[in-house]
Amino acid sequence: MNKNGLYYHPSFLNHNTGHGHPERPERLRTLMSHLLNSPVWKKLDHLQPSPANREWIHLVHPEEYVGMIETRCRRGDQILDSGDTHVCRESFDIALIAAGGVIEAVDQVLGGKLVSAFCAGRPPGHHAGTSTVMGFCLFNNIAIGARYAQKNHGIRRVAIVDWDVHHGNGTQEIFYEDDSVLFVSLHQYPFYPGTGAKGERGREKGEGFTVNIPMNAGSGEREYVEAFDVEVIPTLNAFRPELLMISAGFDAHRDDPLAQIELTDCSYGILTEKVRGVAEKHCGGRIVSVLEGGYDLQALARSVEKHLEALLS
C-alpha cells in the first residue's frame, strides 16, 4: 500500500457550471489525464469517496443553509448567488461527495493508513461561509474536514494554509473566533473577494490565529518563498499543529487567467516541501490537501503533479 492518497470521483465531472465558466469539468478531466501519464500515478493510492453524512456538514453549515442548497439545485436553479456560483440539478449531491472526500482523507491520515492525501474534488470550498454561497463554492470542504478531525478524532490544533490566489474569506469567517484552528492565507491583494487585509487577525480568543499575508500583483516565487520563510513557517512552528491542511489553489500560477501572480509549476513543489517540513516536525507528516482554484488547464495539471511529488513520502 502506498502511504499517499489521491481522492477523486468521476461524478465531479457532472457538476455543470455552464458554457464559459472558469470552474469547469475540464479542470479535473485534464488533471486526471495528466496524472495518469506521470510518474506519481503509481505512487498513490487511488480512492473514490462517498457522500458526506449531513451531520458532518452541519459541523460548519446550519441545516437551513444545507437545505436551501439542496432545494435550489434539485429544482433546477442555475445560479445560487448574485454572480458566479453556477450549479445544476446534480450539484448538491456532488458537493456532498467533495466534502466526503476530505472527511475520508482525514480518517485515513489520522488513522495512520496514509501519511498525506490530496482531494481532487469540485466544487471548491474556501469562499463558502457558514451560511453563504460564494465564489464557485457551496460547502467549505476544508473547514468541514478540520471540524471533523476535532470532533471525531480528538485533534486539538489544526492548521490550514491557503495559498489560493483569492483570499479564503469563508474559511476565515468560520474560524475567526477560534484558537484551535490556525488559518494562514497568502493571496493577491487587493483583489477578489476584497477581504484578507493584514489587520484581519481574528477576534476574541481567536485573535492572532488568523494570519493574512497579502501579496502584490506581480509577486513571484522569490516573494512567496520569503513570505514562507519569514512568516508562514515560524507561525506554524509556534502553533505546533496536530494536523496540517492545505487549501491548494493553483491560480497564483503565471499562466492563470484570473489573477496576476507569477508562480510556476516548480514553485508549488517548493511551497509544498516547506509545509511538509512543518508537518514532519510536529504531526508525523500528516497532511490533507484540498483542491481549490486553478483555471489554466495545463498549468493546473503540471502544478498539481509538482505538489504531489513534494508530498510523496
Secondary structure, DSSP 8 states (H G I E B T S, - for coil): --SEEEE--GGGGG----TT-SS-THHHHHHHHHHHTSTTGGGSEEE------HHHHTTTS-HHHHHHHHHHHHTT-SBSSSSS-B--TTHHHHHHHHHHHHHHHHHHHHTTS-SEEEE--SS--TT-BTTB-BTTBSS-HHHHHHHHHHHHH----EEEEE--SS--HHHHHHHTT-SSEEEEEEEESS-TTS---TT----GGGTTSEEEEEE-TT-BHHHHHHHIIIIIHHHHHHH--SEEEEEE--TTBTT-TT---BB-HHHHHHHHHHHHHHHHHHSTT-EEEEE----SHHHHHHHHHHHHHHH--
